Amino acid sequence: MSEQITPERQAEAEAIGHAAYQAMRAEMIEAARQREGDGIDTPLLMEGLEAEAAYQAAREALTNARAERQRVLYAMWRANKDPRAVAALMPA
């Protein structure tokens, strides 16, 4: 557990990922608008982008929950007088 990612680094990585996704989404929307005359189904594309945004938000929430879980388990492990007893309760 000594190689844990700090919450600050985790938040920084998530912010970068979110910004990159937003930029990519904006580019795709602009490209879709430019291609409207080419028969591209813009509403369907928008629906797909919204579904992707929901998926990415769920991934972010899962990542945050996992980081919090790891932090608590590590704190339990460090605070207990018998680390092996806590380790036995930890998920593999």
PDB file as gemmi writes it, atoms N, CA and C in Angstrom:
CRYST1    1.000    1.000    1.000  90.00  90.00  90.00 P 1                      
ATOM      1  N   MET A   1       0.805  -1.192   0.000  1.00  0.00           N  
ATOM      2  CA  MET A   1       0.000   0.000   0.000  1.00  0.00           C  
ATOM      3  C   MET A   1       0.855   1.265   0.000  1.00  0.00           C  
ATOM      4  N   SER A   2       2.153   1.123   0.032  1.00  0.00           N  
ATOM      5  CA  SER A   2       3.019   2.300   0.071  1.00  0.00           C  
ATOM      6  C   SER A   2       3.012   3.055  -1.248  1.00  0.00           C  
ATOM      7  N   GLU A   3       2.506   2.443  -2.306  1.00  0.00           N  
ATOM      8  CA  GLU A   3       2.478   3.087  -3.616  1.00  0.00           C  
ATOM      9  C   GLU A   3       1.114   3.691  -3.921  1.00  0.00           C  
ATOM     10  N   GLN A   4       0.365   4.062  -2.878  1.00  0.00           N  
ATOM     11  CA  GLN A   4      -0.961   4.624  -3.099  1.00  0.00           C  
ATOM     12  C   GLN A   4      -0.877   5.989  -3.761  1.00  0.00           C  
ATOM     13  N   ILE A   5      -1.857   6.263  -4.582  1.00  0.00           N  
ATOM     14  CA  ILE A   5      -1.977   7.574  -5.209  1.00  0.00           C  
ATOM     15  C   ILE A   5      -2.633   8.500  -4.193  1.00  0.00           C  
ATOM     16  N   THR A   6      -2.047   9.664  -4.004  1.00  0.00           N  
ATOM     17  CA  THR A   6      -2.617  10.608  -3.049  1.00  0.00           C  
ATOM     18  C   THR A   6      -3.935  11.155  -3.587  1.00  0.00           C  
ATOM     19  N   PRO A   7      -4.830  11.567  -2.696  1.00  0.00           N  
ATOM     20  CA  PRO A   7      -6.100  12.143  -3.155  1.00  0.00           C  
ATOM     21  C   PRO A   7      -5.898  13.365  -4.054  1.00  0.00           C  
ATOM     22  N   GLU A   8      -4.860  14.137  -3.786  1.00  0.00           N  
ATOM     23  CA  GLU A   8      -4.593  15.319  -4.612  1.00  0.00           C  
ATOM     24  C   GLU A   8      -4.235  14.917  -6.036  1.00  0.00           C  
ATOM     25  N   ARG A   9      -3.364  13.914  -6.179  1.00  0.00           N  
ATOM     26  CA  ARG A   9      -2.973  13.447  -7.518  1.00  0.00           C  
ATOM     27  C   ARG A   9      -4.171  12.812  -8.230  1.00  0.00           C  
ATOM     28  N   GLN A  10      -4.980  12.088  -7.484  1.00  0.00           N  
ATOM     29  CA  GLN A  10      -6.174  11.468  -8.057  1.00  0.00           C  
ATOM     30  C   GLN A  10      -7.116  12.540  -8.591  1.00  0.00           C  
ATOM     31  N   ALA A  11      -7.350  13.582  -7.783  1.00  0.00           N  
ATOM     32  CA  ALA A  11      -8.242  14.665  -8.210  1.00  0.00           C  
ATOM     33  C   ALA A  11      -7.677  15.379  -9.431  1.00  0.00           C  
ATOM     34  N   GLU A  12      -6.362  15.572  -9.450  1.00  0.00           N  
ATOM     35  CA  GLU A  12      -5.715  16.227 -10.591  1.00  0.00           C  
ATOM     36  C   GLU A  12      -5.891  15.391 -11.863  1.00  0.00           C  
ATOM     37  N   ALA A  13      -5.686  14.093 -11.751  1.00  0.00           N  
ATOM     38  CA  ALA A  13      -5.835  13.209 -12.913  1.00  0.00           C  
ATOM     39  C   ALA A  13      -7.280  13.193 -13.408  1.00  0.00           C  
ATOM     40  N   GLU A  14      -8.234  13.190 -12.474  1.00  0.00           N  
ATOM     41  CA  GLU A  14      -9.641  13.211 -12.865  1.00  0.00           C  
ATOM     42  C   GLU A  14     -10.004  14.519 -13.552  1.00  0.00           C  
ATOM     43  N   ALA A  15      -9.470  15.633 -13.048  1.00  0.00           N  
ATOM     44  CA  ALA A  15      -9.752  16.937 -13.664  1.00  0.00           C  
ATOM     45  C   ALA A  15      -9.197  16.991 -15.085  1.00  0.00           C  
ATOM     46  N   ILE A  16      -8.005  16.456 -15.274  1.00  0.00           N  
ATOM     47  CA  ILE A  16      -7.402  16.431 -16.613  1.00  0.00           C  
ATOM     48  C   ILE A  16      -8.240  15.560 -17.545  1.00  0.00           C  
ATOM     49  N   GLY A  17      -8.648  14.396 -17.069  1.00  0.00           N  
ATOM     50  CA  GLY A  17      -9.483  13.508 -17.877  1.00  0.00           C  
ATOM     51  C   GLY A  17     -10.814  14.145 -18.241  1.00  0.00           C  
ATOM     52  N   HIS A  18     -11.419  14.833 -17.278  1.00  0.00           N  
ATOM     53  CA  HIS A  18     -12.697  15.500 -17.535  1.00  0.00           C  
ATOM     54  C   HIS A  18     -12.524  16.611 -18.566  1.00  0.00           C  
ATOM     55  N   ALA A  19     -11.464  17.401 -18.436  1.00  0.00           N  
ATOM     56  CA  ALA A  19     -11.213  18.490 -19.392  1.00  0.00           C  
ATOM     57  C   ALA A  19     -10.969  17.936 -20.795  1.00  0.00           C  
ATOM     58  N   ALA A  20     -10.214  16.852 -20.881  1.00  0.00           N  
ATOM     59  CA  ALA A  20      -9.947  16.240 -22.187  1.00  0.00           C  
ATOM     60  C   ALA A  20     -11.241  15.716 -22.806  1.00  0.00           C  
ATOM     61  N   TYR A  21     -12.093  15.105 -21.990  1.00  0.00           N  
ATOM     62  CA  TYR A  21     -13.364  14.609 -22.507  1.00  0.00           C  
ATOM     63  C   TYR A  21     -14.236  15.759 -23.001  1.00  0.00           C  
ATOM     64  N   GLN A  22     -14.296  16.848 -22.238  1.00  0.00           N  
ATOM     65  CA  GLN A  22     -15.112  17.997 -22.643  1.00  0.00           C  
ATOM     66  C   GLN A  22     -14.613  18.582 -23.963  1.00  0.00           C  
ATOM     67  N   ALA A  23     -13.298  18.662 -24.127  1.00  0.00           N  
ATOM     68  CA  ALA A  23     -12.735  19.186 -25.377  1.00  0.00           C  
ATOM     69  C   ALA A  23     -13.078  18.265 -26.547  1.00  0.00           C  
ATOM     70  N   MET A  24     -12.949  16.960 -26.327  1.00  0.00           N  
ATOM     71  CA  MET A  24     -13.276  15.995 -27.375  1.00  0.00           C  
ATOM     72  C   MET A  24     -14.756  16.076 -27.738  1.00  0.00           C  
ATOM     73  N   ARG A  25     -15.603  16.202 -26.742  1.00  0.00           N  
ATOM     74  CA  ARG A  25     -17.044  16.301 -26.974  1.00  0.00           C  
ATOM     75  C   ARG A  25     -17.368  17.548 -27.791  1.00  0.00           C  
ATOM     76  N   ALA A  26     -16.763  18.675 -27.438  1.00  0.00           N  
ATOM     77  CA  ALA A  26     -17.006  19.920 -28.174  1.00  0.00           C  
ATOM     78  C   ALA A  26     -16.576  19.783 -29.633  1.00  0.00           C  
ATOM     79  N   GLU A  27     -15.442  19.140 -29.861  1.00  0.00           N  
ATOM     80  CA  GLU A  27     -14.969  18.928 -31.234  1.00  0.00           C  
ATOM     81  C   GLU A  27     -15.935  18.035 -32.014  1.00  0.00           C  
ATOM     82  N   MET A  28     -16.448  16.996 -31.368  1.00  0.00           N  
ATOM     83  CA  MET A  28     -17.372  16.092 -32.049  1.00  0.00           C  
ATOM     84  C   MET A  28     -18.689  16.795 -32.377  1.00  0.00           C  
ATOM     85  N   ILE A  29     -19.160  17.625 -31.472  1.00  0.00           N  
ATOM     86  CA  ILE A  29     -20.397  18.368 -31.727  1.00  0.00           C  
ATOM     87  C   ILE A  29     -20.205  19.317 -32.898  1.00  0.00           C  
ATOM     88  N   GLU A  30     -19.092  20.024 -32.908  1.00  0.00           N  
ATOM     89  CA  GLU A  30     -18.811  20.951 -34.008  1.00  0.00           C  
ATOM     90  C   GLU A  30     -18.704  20.195 -35.333  1.00  0.00           C  
ATOM     91  N   ALA A  31     -18.030  19.063 -35.326  1.00  0.00           N  
ATOM     92  CA  ALA A  31     -17.907  18.264 -36.549  1.00  0.00           C  
ATOM     93  C   ALA A  31     -19.279  17.779 -37.011  1.00  0.00           C  
ATOM     94  N   ALA A  32     -20.138  17.401 -36.064  1.00  0.00           N  
ATOM     95  CA  ALA A  32     -21.482  16.940 -36.418  1.00  0.00           C  
ATOM     96  C   ALA A  32     -22.288  18.069 -37.048  1.00  0.00           C  
ATOM     97  N   ARG A  33     -22.148  19.254 -36.505  1.00  0.00           N  
ATOM     98  CA  ARG A  33     -22.872  20.402 -37.070  1.00  0.00           C  
ATOM     99  C   ARG A  33     -22.411  20.699 -38.495  1.00  0.00           C  
ATOM    100  N   GLN A  34     -21.131  20.537 -38.738  1.00  0.00           N  
ATOM    101  CA  GLN A  34     -20.601  20.801 -40.073  1.00  0.00           C  
ATOM    102  C   GLN A  34     -21.062  19.744 -41.072  1.00  0.00           C  
ATOM    103  N   ARG A  35     -21.369  18.539 -40.589  1.00  0.00           N  
ATOM    104  CA  ARG A  35     -21.746  17.436 -41.478  1.00  0.00           C  
ATOM    105  C   ARG A  35     -23.251  17.227 -41.585  1.00  0.00           C  
ATOM    106  N   GLU A  36     -24.037  18.109 -41.018  1.00  0.00           N  
ATOM    107  CA  GLU A  36     -25.486  17.894 -41.032  1.00  0.00           C  
ATOM    108  C   GLU A  36     -26.018  17.657 -42.436  1.00  0.00           C  
ATOM    109  N   GLY A  37     -25.424  18.288 -43.421  1.00  0.00           N  
ATOM    110  CA  GLY A  37     -25.860  18.103 -44.800  1.00  0.00           C  
ATOM    111  C   GLY A  37     -25.446  16.771 -45.383  1.00  0.00           C  
ATOM    112  N   ASP A  38     -24.550  16.054 -44.708  1.00  0.00           N  
ATOM    113  CA  ASP A  38     -24.043  14.774 -45.216  1.00  0.00           C  
ATOM    114  C   ASP A  38     -24.869  13.577 -44.749  1.00  0.00           C  
ATOM    115  N   GLY A  39     -25.995  13.827 -44.094  1.00  0.00           N  
ATOM    116  CA  GLY A  39     -26.849  12.729 -43.656  1.00  0.00           C  
ATOM    117  C   GLY A  39     -26.488  12.157 -42.293  1.00  0.00           C  
ATOM    118  N   ILE A  40     -25.630  12.823 -41.527  1.00  0.00           N  
ATOM    119  CA  ILE A  40     -25.288  12.352 -40.183  1.00  0.00           C  
ATOM    120  C   ILE A  40     -26.487  12.611 -39.266  1.00  0.00           C  
ATOM    121  N   ASP A  41     -26.842  11.641 -38.473  1.00  0.00           N  
ATOM    122  CA  ASP A  41     -27.966  11.774 -37.543  1.00  0.00           C  
ATOM    123  C   ASP A  41     -27.477  12.491 -36.288  1.00  0.00           C  
ATOM    124  N   THR A  42     -27.569  13.816 -36.289  1.00  0.00           N  
ATOM    125  CA  THR A  42     -27.050  14.619 -35.189  1.00  0.00           C  
ATOM    126  C   THR A  42     -27.742  14.311 -33.865  1.00  0.00           C  
ATOM    127  N   PRO A  43     -29.073  14.174 -33.807  1.00  0.00           N  
ATOM    128  CA  PRO A  43     -29.694  13.842 -32.520  1.00  0.00           C  
ATOM    129  C   PRO A  43     -29.185  12.517 -31.947  1.00  0.00           C  
ATOM    130  N   LEU A  44     -28.968  11.542 -32.816  1.00  0.00           N  
ATOM    131  CA  LEU A  44     -28.450  10.259 -32.344  1.00  0.00           C  
ATOM    132  C   LEU A  44     -27.013  10.408 -31.846  1.00  0.00           C  
ATOM    133  N   LEU A  45     -26.225  11.205 -32.550  1.00  0.00           N  
ATOM    134  CA  LEU A  45     -24.860  11.473 -32.103  1.00  0.00           C  
ATOM    135  C   LEU A  45     -24.875  12.159 -30.742  1.00  0.00           C  
ATOM    136  N   MET A  46     -25.768  13.131 -30.571  1.00  0.00           N  
ATOM    137  CA  MET A  46     -25.874  13.831 -29.287  1.00  0.00           C  
ATOM    138  C   MET A  46     -26.278  12.861 -28.174  1.00  0.00           C  
ATOM    139  N   GLU A  47     -27.199  11.961 -28.482  1.00  0.00           N  
ATOM    140  CA  GLU A  47     -27.617  10.966 -27.498  1.00  0.00           C  
ATOM    141  C   GLU A  47     -26.437  10.074 -27.101  1.00  0.00           C  
ATOM    142  N   GLY A  48     -25.650   9.702 -28.094  1.00  0.00           N  
ATOM    143  CA  GLY A  48     -24.459   8.896 -27.813  1.00  0.00           C  
ATOM    144  C   GLY A  48     -23.456   9.638 -26.947  1.00  0.00           C  
ATOM    145  N   LEU A  49     -23.269  10.924 -27.227  1.00  0.00           N  
ATOM    146  CA  LEU A  49     -22.343  11.727 -26.424  1.00  0.00           C  
ATOM    147  C   LEU A  49     -22.844  11.888 -24.993  1.00  0.00           C  
ATOM    148  N   GLU A  50     -24.146  12.063 -24.840  1.00  0.00           N  
ATOM    149  CA  GLU A  50     -24.711  12.169 -23.492  1.00  0.00           C  
ATOM    150  C   GLU A  50     -24.561  10.849 -22.736  1.00  0.00           C  
ATOM    151  N   ALA A  51     -24.760   9.727 -23.428  1.00  0.00           N  
ATOM    152  CA  ALA A  51     -24.569   8.418 -22.794  1.00  0.00           C  
ATOM    153  C   ALA A  51     -23.115   8.244 -22.372  1.00  0.00           C  
ATOM    154  N   GLU A  52     -22.191   8.690 -23.217  1.00  0.00           N  
ATOM    155  CA  GLU A  52     -20.768   8.610 -22.873  1.00  0.00           C  
ATOM    156  C   GLU A  52     -20.451   9.487 -21.669  1.00  0.00           C  
ATOM    157  N   ALA A  53     -21.053  10.671 -21.610  1.00  0.00           N  
ATOM    158  CA  ALA A  53     -20.833  11.564 -20.468  1.00  0.00           C  
ATOM    159  C   ALA A  53     -21.337  10.922 -19.178  1.00  0.00           C  
ATOM    160  N   ALA A  54     -22.504  10.277 -19.232  1.00  0.00           N  
ATOM    161  CA  ALA A  54     -23.040   9.593 -18.053  1.00  0.00           C  
ATOM    162  C   ALA A  54     -22.121   8.453 -17.630  1.00  0.00           C  
ATOM    163  N   TYR A  55     -21.604   7.719 -18.607  1.00  0.00           N  
ATOM    164  CA  TYR A  55     -20.681   6.618 -18.324  1.00  0.00           C  
ATOM    165  C   TYR A  55     -19.406   7.138 -17.664  1.00  0.00           C  
ATOM    166  N   GLN A  56     -18.849   8.216 -18.201  1.00  0.00           N  
ATOM    167  CA  GLN A  56     -17.624   8.777 -17.632  1.00  0.00           C  
ATOM    168  C   GLN A  56     -17.864   9.298 -16.215  1.00  0.00           C  
ATOM    169  N   ALA A  57     -19.027   9.892 -15.965  1.00  0.00           N  
ATOM    170  CA  ALA A  57     -19.354  10.369 -14.619  1.00  0.00           C  
ATOM    171  C   ALA A  57     -19.450   9.198 -13.647  1.00  0.00           C  
ATOM    172  N   ALA A  58     -20.043   8.097 -14.099  1.00  0.00           N  
ATOM    173  CA  ALA A  58     -20.136   6.909 -13.249  1.00  0.00           C  
ATOM    174  C   ALA A  58     -18.752   6.335 -12.960  1.00  0.00           C  
ATOM    175  N   ARG A  59     -17.883   6.331 -13.972  1.00  0.00           N  
ATOM    176  CA  ARG A  59     -16.509   5.858 -13.759  1.00  0.00           C  
ATOM    177  C   ARG A  59     -15.789   6.735 -12.743  1.00  0.00           C  
ATOM    178  N   GLU A  60     -15.995   8.049 -12.831  1.00  0.00           N  
ATOM    179  CA  GLU A  60     -15.364   8.966 -11.884  1.00  0.00           C  
ATOM    180  C   GLU A  60     -15.859   8.697 -10.468  1.00  0.00           C  
ATOM    181  N   ALA A  61     -17.175   8.495 -10.308  1.00  0.00           N  
ATOM    182  CA  ALA A  61     -17.737   8.203  -8.993  1.00  0.00           C  
ATOM    183  C   ALA A  61     -17.173   6.899  -8.439  1.00  0.00           C  
ATOM    184  N   LEU A  62     -17.041   5.893  -9.289  1.00  0.00           N  
ATOM    185  CA  LEU A  62     -16.475   4.619  -8.863  1.00  0.00           C  
ATOM    186  C   LEU A  62     -15.013   4.784  -8.446  1.00  0.00           C  
ATOM    187  N   THR A  63     -14.268   5.563  -9.201  1.00  0.00           N  
ATOM    188  CA  THR A  63     -12.867   5.814  -8.869  1.00  0.00           C  
ATOM    189  C   THR A  63     -12.753   6.518  -7.523  1.00  0.00           C  
ATOM    190  N   ASN A  64     -13.621   7.499  -7.283  1.00  0.00           N  
ATOM    191  CA  ASN A  64     -13.602   8.214  -6.006  1.00  0.00           C  
ATOM    192  C   ASN A  64     -13.948   7.283  -4.852  1.00  0.00           C  
ATOM    193  N   ALA A  65     -14.956   6.438  -5.046  1.00  0.00           N  
ATOM    194  CA  ALA A  65     -15.349   5.495  -4.003  1.00  0.00           C  
ATOM    195  C   ALA A  65     -14.227   4.500  -3.719  1.00  0.00           C  
ATOM    196  N   ARG A  66     -13.564   4.055  -4.764  1.00  0.00           N  
ATOM    197  CA  ARG A  66     -12.456   3.108  -4.593  1.00  0.00           C  
ATOM    198  C   ARG A  66     -11.301   3.755  -3.832  1.00  0.00           C  
ATOM    199  N   ALA A  67     -10.990   4.997  -4.160  1.00  0.00           N  
ATOM    200  CA  ALA A  67      -9.908   5.703  -3.470  1.00  0.00           C  
ATOM    201  C   ALA A  67     -10.241   5.890  -1.994  1.00  0.00           C  
ATOM    202  N   GLU A  68     -11.491   6.228  -1.692  1.00  0.00           N  
ATOM    203  CA  GLU A  68     -11.906   6.397  -0.296  1.00  0.00           C  
ATOM    204  C   GLU A  68     -11.839   5.068   0.441  1.00  0.00           C  
ATOM    205  N   ARG A  69     -12.270   4.008  -0.208  1.00  0.00           N  
ATOM    206  CA  ARG A  69     -12.202   2.670   0.389  1.00  0.00           C  
ATOM    207  C   ARG A  69     -10.760   2.288   0.703  1.00  0.00           C  
ATOM    208  N   GLN A  70      -9.874   2.517  -0.247  1.00  0.00           N  
ATOM    209  CA  GLN A  70      -8.462   2.197  -0.041  1.00  0.00           C  
ATOM    210  C   GLN A  70      -7.880   3.019   1.109  1.00  0.00           C  
ATOM    211  N   ARG A  71      -8.265   4.308   1.180  1.00  0.00           N  
ATOM    212  CA  ARG A  71      -7.757   5.172   2.238  1.00  0.00           C  
ATOM    213  C   ARG A  71      -8.187   4.660   3.608  1.00  0.00           C  
ATOM    214  N   VAL A  72      -9.462   4.284   3.734  1.00  0.00           N  
ATOM    215  CA  VAL A  72      -9.980   3.805   5.013  1.00  0.00           C  
ATOM    216  C   VAL A  72      -9.341   2.468   5.389  1.00  0.00           C  
ATOM    217  N   LEU A  73      -9.253   1.559   4.445  1.00  0.00           N  
ATOM    218  CA  LEU A  73      -8.637   0.262   4.743  1.00  0.00           C  
ATOM    219  C   LEU A  73      -7.177   0.421   5.155  1.00  0.00           C  
ATOM    220  N   TYR A  74      -6.468   1.314   4.486  1.00  0.00           N  
ATOM    221  CA  TYR A  74      -5.068   1.537   4.831  1.00  0.00           C  
ATOM    222  C   TYR A  74      -4.952   2.162   6.218  1.00  0.00           C  
ATOM    223  N   ALA A  75      -5.852   3.093   6.540  1.00  0.00           N  
ATOM    224  CA  ALA A  75      -5.835   3.707   7.874  1.00  0.00           C  
ATOM    225  C   ALA A  75      -6.111   2.662   8.949  1.00  0.00           C  
ATOM    226  N   MET A  76      -7.054   1.749   8.682  1.00  0.00           N  
ATOM    227  CA  MET A  76      -7.331   0.661   9.626  1.00  0.00           C  
ATOM    228  C   MET A  76      -6.097  -0.209   9.807  1.00  0.00           C  
ATOM    229  N   TRP A  77      -5.465  -0.522   8.712  1.00  0.00           N  
ATOM    230  CA  TRP A  77      -4.285  -1.379   8.753  1.00  0.00           C  
ATOM    231  C   TRP A  77      -3.169  -0.731   9.563  1.00  0.00           C  
ATOM    232  N   ARG A  78      -2.978   0.583   9.373  1.00  0.00           N  
ATOM    233  CA  ARG A  78      -1.911   1.289  10.083  1.00  0.00           C  
ATOM    234  C   ARG A  78      -2.232   1.481  11.568  1.00  0.00           C  
ATOM    235  N   ALA A  79      -3.513   1.664  11.907  1.00  0.00           N  
ATOM    236  CA  ALA A  79      -3.902   1.964  13.284  1.00  0.00           C  
ATOM    237  C   ALA A  79      -4.003   0.721  14.163  1.00  0.00           C  
ATOM    238  N   ASN A  80      -4.193  -0.436  13.583  1.00  0.00           N  
ATOM    239  CA  ASN A  80      -4.400  -1.646  14.358  1.00  0.00           C  
ATOM    240  C   ASN A  80      -3.079  -2.173  14.888  1.00  0.00           C  
ATOM    241  N   LYS A  81      -3.134  -2.704  16.106  1.00  0.00           N  
ATOM    242  CA  LYS A  81      -1.935  -3.280  16.720  1.00  0.00           C  
ATOM    243  C   LYS A  81      -1.506  -4.568  16.014  1.00  0.00           C  
ATOM    244  N   ASP A  82      -2.454  -5.253  15.403  1.00  0.00           N  
ATOM    245  CA  ASP A  82      -2.153  -6.495  14.695  1.00  0.00           C  
ATOM    246  C   ASP A  82      -2.530  -6.331  13.219  1.00  0.00           C  
ATOM    247  N   PRO A  83      -1.598  -5.821  12.404  1.00  0.00           N  
ATOM    248  CA  PRO A  83      -1.907  -5.580  10.988  1.00  0.00           C  
ATOM    249  C   PRO A  83      -2.358  -6.833  10.239  1.00  0.00           C  
ATOM    250  N   ARG A  84      -1.897  -8.011  10.680  1.00  0.00           N  
ATOM    251  CA  ARG A  84      -2.301  -9.242   9.994  1.00  0.00           C  
ATOM    252  C   ARG A  84      -3.795  -9.511  10.156  1.00  0.00           C  
ATOM    253  N   ALA A  85      -4.346  -9.155  11.315  1.00  0.00           N  
ATOM    254  CA  ALA A  85      -5.782  -9.350  11.541  1.00  0.00           C  
ATOM    255  C   ALA A  85      -6.599  -8.463  10.602  1.00  0.00           C  
ATOM    256  N   VAL A  86      -6.163  -7.220  10.430  1.00  0.00           N  
ATOM    257  CA  VAL A  86      -6.855  -6.308   9.514  1.00  0.00           C  
ATOM    258  C   VAL A  86      -6.663  -6.779   8.081  1.00  0.00           C  
ATOM    259  N   ALA A  87      -5.450  -7.207   7.744  1.00  0.00           N  
ATOM    260  CA  ALA A  87      -5.168  -7.673   6.382  1.00  0.00           C  
ATOM    261  C   ALA A  87      -6.061  -8.859   6.017  1.00  0.00           C  
ATOM    262  N   ALA A  88      -6.375  -9.692   6.988  1.00  0.00           N  
ATOM    263  CA  ALA A  88      -7.242 -10.841   6.727  1.00  0.00           C  
ATOM    264  C   ALA A  88      -8.657 -10.400   6.358  1.00  0.00           C  
ATOM    265  N   LEU A  89      -9.073  -9.224   6.823  1.00  0.00           N  
ATOM    266  CA  LEU A  89     -10.410  -8.711   6.520  1.00  0.00           C  
ATOM    267  C   LEU A  89     -10.459  -7.914   5.223  1.00  0.00           C  
ATOM    268  N   MET A  90      -9.289  -7.519   4.729  1.00  0.00           N  
ATOM    269  CA  MET A  90      -9.236  -6.694   3.520  1.00  0.00           C  
ATOM    270  C   MET A  90      -9.523  -7.529   2.285  1.00  0.00           C  
ATOM    271  N   PRO A  91     -10.175  -6.905   1.296  1.00  0.00           N  
ATOM    272  CA  PRO A  91     -10.371  -7.627   0.034  1.00  0.00           C  
ATOM    273  C   PRO A  91      -9.045  -7.826  -0.679  1.00  0.00           C  
ATOM    274  N   ALA A  92      -8.956  -8.902  -1.410  1.00  0.00           N  
ATOM    275  CA  ALA A  92      -7.705  -9.218  -2.110  1.00  0.00           C  
ATOM    276  C   ALA A  92      -7.483  -8.302  -3.281  1.00  0.00           C  
TER     277      ALA A  92                                                      
END                                                                             
